[in-house]
Amino acid sequence: MNIIEGPIHVMPCDSACIMLHVVYPKQQKTSQYAISAIPFNPINITGIALSLTDDKFSGSIPLGFNFCFFEQTYSSCYISDNGIHTFNTLYANASCFNNTQQTLTY
């Protein structure tokens, strides 16, 4: 879609209306489809059995890959039985109270 009036047009709140002109792209469709098989090679994944204690975070859980989150790279995480997930090492095996008012530092 192209707006002809220009890239930026500032209108004061008390001004009259302005006419905008739009050029829509041509709609394209097809009635021809091709179906073909794609290679599928599933990998075997072995999980880690966790035994979580009530209101506690787990120890370090390796991710198996590097994960970039808010410009930090992590290779392990910590979870609690309360459903909280964090990358902060300070929470390893620490208490996890289910306080929804508490802010966690990732």
ChimeraX attribute file (.defattr): number of C-alpha atoms within 10 A of each C-alpha:
attribute: neighborCount
match mode: 1-to-1
recipient: residues
	/A:1	9
	/A:2	11
	/A:3	12
	/A:4	10
	/A:5	12
	/A:6	8
	/A:7	7
	/A:8	7
	/A:9	8
	/A:10	5
	/A:11	10
	/A:12	7
	/A:13	7
	/A:14	6
	/A:15	7
	/A:16	7
	/A:17	8
	/A:18	9
	/A:19	6
	/A:20	9
	/A:21	11
	/A:22	11
	/A:23	9
	/A:24	9
	/A:25	8
	/A:26	7
	/A:27	5
	/A:28	5
	/A:29	6
	/A:30	5
	/A:31	4
	/A:32	5
	/A:33	5
	/A:34	4
	/A:35	5
	/A:36	5
	/A:37	5
	/A:38	6
	/A:39	6
	/A:40	6
	/A:41	6
	/A:42	6
	/A:43	6
	/A:44	6
	/A:45	6
	/A:46	6
	/A:47	6
	/A:48	8
	/A:49	6
	/A:50	11
	/A:51	8
	/A:52	15
	/A:53	14
	/A:54	12
	/A:55	16
	/A:56	19
	/A:57	24
	/A:58	22
	/A:59	18
	/A:60	17
	/A:61	15
	/A:62	13
	/A:63	11
	/A:64	8
	/A:65	10
	/A:66	12
	/A:67	14
	/A:68	10
	/A:69	10
	/A:70	7
	/A:71	7
	/A:72	9
	/A:73	12
	/A:74	15
	/A:75	14
	/A:76	18
	/A:77	20
	/A:78	21
	/A:79	22
	/A:80	24
	/A:81	18
	/A:82	16
	/A:83	10
	/A:84	13
	/A:85	16
	/A:86	17
	/A:87	20
	/A:88	15
	/A:89	14
	/A:90	11
	/A:91	23
	/A:92	19
	/A:93	18
	/A:94	15
	/A:95	14
	/A:96	19
	/A:97	15
	/A:98	14
	/A:99	8
	/A:100	7
	/A:101	6
	/A:102	8
	/A:103	7
	/A:104	11
	/A:105	9
	/A:106	13
